[in-house]
Structure formats: structure tokens, C-alpha cells
Amino acid sequence: MLATLTLTGWIFMLASTLSVATVTIWCFAKVLTEPGEPPEPHIGLGP
């Protein structure tokens, strides 16, 4: 059975799906791109 949605339901569903897809693509792009210079290690804070 096909569920029916109101206009507000469709808008909310599309906005949610697009936002999750955008965050997922952004995270994959951030992880898979090559990082720049590694940060300098802290000196004098450990043994």
C-alpha cells in the first residue's frame, strides 16, 4: 500500500534526505582528500 503524504510531509522528507546526503558527501570528501602538513607535535607536555 502506498502511503500518502501531505505537502508538509513531502517537504520535510525531501529536506531531511537532502541534508543527510549533503553531510554524508561532505564527510566522505573530507576524509578522502589528501591532508596538508601534519600538525606540529607538542613539545614538553609528556615524558
FENZIFEN-V664193 format. One record per residue. PHI is phi in whole degrees, 0 to 359 (999 if undefined). Layout:
[[PHI] [PHI]]
This chain:
[[999] [272] [284] [256] [240] [283] [300] [297] [297] [297] [297] [296] [296] [294] [296] [296] [297] [293] [292] [294] [296] [296] [295] [297] [296] [298] [295] [299] [296] [293] [286] [274] [284] [287] [287] [280] [294] [291] [293] [293] [289] [286] [250] [86] [259] [222] [289]]
